[in-house]
Amino acid sequence: MRLIALALLVLGGASLSGCGGLVLVARGSGAFTVEDPYLQILAPPRPAAVHEGVRRRAATLRGFWGEPERVTPLGPGRERWRYATGLRWHGVALLVVVLPVPLLVPTGRHHVEVLVEDGRLVGARGTAGATLARAGCAVGLPFPIGRVAGCGWEGRQPPPALVERGGLRLGEPPPRPTPGPAPSSQPLRREPPGR
């Protein structure tokens, strides 16, 4: 009877949380670099009114994120702006049966440094949270697929090369649409009716 009650508790908890098992995740920090930073406004008053030039202007970044915590002059018309972006957490997180147990401590702050040249964003680098390693066995109940189970190991995952703060996302430019096939140079032939 106790075994049935325990099994129902584990399965019930897994169905509520969506997963269960024994998983260990090590968290730390990683560095990122963006060669051609792009600003995506997340909550603008009129998104259609934001043109391409605004998405790379330093004034847009300063308008959303405020004054940088540090400005380093690099030469005529060149500066490096530094912004703090959040707490840096290091440690491990466990998922034991259905209960997540975080064992993380804050060890500093993440940051992003933006290179500004003549009022335009030309580069960015910084640190962000990253998964150092993940291992374990788990059962998940993703909808609508059904039940998924497995064991595995994953090594270091790079941090995302984007930063969100104050209604603005700084990251890589969106991918350009690939051009479709070239239109045929042959004129269309019309078949006479009745053929």
C-alpha positions as CSV (number, residue, x, y, z in Angstrom):
1,M,0.0,0.0,0.0
2,R,2.8,2.4,0.9
3,L,4.6,1.6,-2.4
4,I,1.5,2.5,-4.4
5,A,1.0,5.7,-2.5
6,L,4.7,6.7,-3.1
7,A,4.3,5.8,-6.8
8,L,1.2,7.9,-7.1
9,L,2.9,10.8,-5.3
10,V,5.9,10.7,-7.6
11,L,3.8,10.4,-10.8
12,G,1.4,13.0,-9.6
13,G,4.2,15.4,-8.7
14,A,5.8,14.8,-12.1
15,S,2.6,15.5,-13.9
16,L,2.2,18.8,-12.0
17,S,5.8,20.1,-12.5
18,G,6.1,18.5,-16.0
19,C,9.2,16.5,-15.1
20,G,10.8,14.4,-12.4
21,G,14.0,12.4,-11.8
22,L,17.5,13.2,-10.6
23,V,19.3,15.9,-12.5
24,L,22.4,18.0,-11.6
25,V,23.0,21.3,-13.4
26,A,26.2,23.3,-12.8
27,R,25.8,27.1,-13.5
28,G,28.5,29.7,-14.0
29,S,29.5,32.5,-16.4
30,G,30.6,32.7,-20.0
31,A,31.8,35.5,-22.3
32,F,30.1,36.6,-25.5
33,T,31.0,38.9,-28.3
34,V,28.7,40.6,-30.9
35,E,30.4,42.0,-34.0
36,D,27.5,44.1,-35.3
37,P,25.1,44.8,-32.4
38,Y,21.5,45.4,-33.1
39,L,18.8,46.9,-30.9
40,Q,15.4,45.3,-30.7
41,I,12.8,47.4,-29.0
42,L,10.6,45.1,-27.0
43,A,7.8,47.5,-26.0
44,P,7.8,50.6,-28.2
45,P,4.9,52.9,-28.6
46,R,4.9,52.4,-32.4
47,P,7.1,49.5,-33.6
48,A,6.6,50.2,-37.2
49,A,8.0,53.7,-36.8
50,V,11.4,52.4,-35.7
51,H,13.7,52.3,-38.8
52,E,16.9,50.5,-39.3
53,G,19.3,53.4,-38.4
54,V,17.7,53.8,-34.9
55,R,18.4,50.1,-34.2
56,R,22.2,50.8,-34.2
57,R,22.3,54.3,-32.6
58,A,24.0,54.8,-29.3
59,A,21.4,57.4,-28.4
60,T,18.7,54.7,-28.6
61,L,20.7,52.5,-26.2
62,R,21.2,55.4,-23.8
63,G,17.5,56.4,-24.0
64,F,16.4,52.9,-22.9
65,W,19.2,51.8,-20.5
66,G,20.2,55.2,-19.1
67,E,23.7,56.5,-18.5
68,P,26.5,53.8,-18.5
69,E,28.2,53.0,-15.3
70,R,31.5,53.7,-16.9
71,V,32.5,55.5,-20.2
72,T,36.1,54.9,-21.4
73,P,37.3,57.2,-24.2
74,L,39.2,55.3,-26.9
75,G,40.1,58.1,-29.3
76,P,38.3,60.7,-31.4
77,G,34.7,59.7,-31.8
78,R,35.2,56.3,-30.1
79,E,34.1,55.2,-26.6
80,R,33.4,52.1,-24.6
81,W,30.2,52.1,-22.5
82,R,29.9,49.6,-19.6
83,Y,26.5,48.5,-18.2
84,A,25.8,46.1,-15.4
85,T,23.2,43.6,-16.5
86,G,22.4,41.4,-13.4
87,L,23.7,39.2,-10.7
88,R,26.2,36.4,-11.5
89,W,25.2,33.1,-9.9
90,H,27.5,30.1,-9.5
91,G,26.8,26.7,-8.1
92,V,24.6,23.7,-8.8
93,A,20.9,23.1,-9.0
94,L,19.4,19.6,-8.3
95,L,16.1,18.2,-9.4
96,V,15.3,15.4,-6.9
97,V,12.2,13.5,-7.9
98,V,10.0,16.5,-8.5
99,L,11.6,19.0,-6.1
100,P,14.1,21.6,-7.5
101,V,16.9,22.3,-5.0
102,P,19.0,25.4,-6.0
103,L,22.5,25.6,-4.4
104,L,23.6,28.8,-6.0
105,V,25.3,31.9,-4.6
106,P,25.8,35.3,-6.2
107,T,29.4,36.0,-7.0
108,G,29.3,39.4,-8.7
109,R,27.5,41.1,-11.5
110,H,27.3,40.4,-15.3
111,H,28.1,43.2,-17.6
112,V,28.1,44.3,-21.2
113,E,30.6,46.7,-22.8
114,V,29.4,48.4,-26.0
115,L,31.8,50.0,-28.5
116,V,30.4,53.3,-29.8
117,E,31.9,55.0,-32.9
118,D,30.5,58.3,-34.0
119,G,27.2,57.7,-32.3
120,R,26.7,54.2,-33.7
121,L,27.1,50.8,-32.0
122,V,29.9,48.9,-33.7
123,G,30.6,46.1,-31.2
124,A,29.7,44.5,-27.9
125,R,31.1,42.0,-25.4
126,G,30.2,40.9,-22.0
127,T,29.4,38.1,-19.6
128,A,26.2,36.2,-19.0
129,G,25.0,33.1,-17.2
130,A,25.9,29.8,-18.8
131,T,25.4,26.1,-18.1
132,L,28.7,24.5,-17.3
133,A,27.5,21.0,-17.3
134,R,24.2,19.0,-17.0
135,A,23.7,15.3,-16.2
136,G,21.1,13.0,-14.9
137,C,18.0,10.9,-15.6
138,A,14.6,12.4,-15.9
139,V,11.0,11.7,-17.0
140,G,9.2,14.6,-18.6
141,L,5.6,15.0,-19.7
142,P,5.7,17.5,-22.5
143,F,2.4,18.2,-24.1
144,P,1.1,17.2,-26.6
145,I,3.8,14.7,-27.5
146,G,3.4,12.4,-24.5
147,R,5.9,11.0,-22.0
148,V,9.6,11.4,-22.6
149,A,12.3,9.7,-20.5
150,G,16.1,9.5,-20.7
151,C,19.5,9.8,-19.2
152,G,22.3,11.9,-20.4
153,W,25.2,14.3,-20.1
154,E,25.8,17.7,-21.6
155,G,29.0,19.8,-21.5
156,R,29.4,23.5,-21.4
157,Q,26.8,25.6,-23.2
158,P,27.7,29.1,-24.4
159,P,25.9,32.0,-23.0
160,P,23.3,33.8,-25.2
161,A,24.8,36.7,-27.1
162,L,22.1,39.0,-26.2
163,V,21.1,41.2,-23.2
164,E,17.6,42.4,-22.3
165,R,17.1,45.3,-20.1
166,G,14.6,48.2,-19.8
167,G,12.5,47.2,-22.8
168,L,15.4,46.9,-25.1
169,R,17.3,43.8,-26.4
170,L,20.9,44.1,-27.6
171,G,22.2,41.2,-29.7
172,E,22.9,39.9,-33.2
173,P,21.0,41.4,-36.1
174,P,18.1,39.2,-37.3
175,P,18.9,36.9,-40.2
176,R,18.4,38.4,-43.6
177,P,15.8,36.6,-45.7
178,T,17.3,34.4,-48.3
179,P,16.3,35.4,-51.9
180,G,14.1,33.0,-53.7
181,P,14.8,31.5,-57.1
182,A,15.3,34.1,-59.8
183,P,12.2,34.6,-62.0
184,S,12.4,32.9,-65.4
185,S,13.4,35.0,-68.3
186,Q,11.1,32.9,-70.6
187,P,7.8,34.6,-71.4
188,L,4.7,32.8,-70.3
189,R,3.0,30.9,-73.2
190,R,-0.7,30.9,-73.3
191,E,-2.5,27.9,-74.8
192,P,-5.4,28.7,-76.9
193,P,-8.7,27.6,-75.4
194,G,-10.0,24.1,-76.4
195,R,-6.7,22.3,-76.6
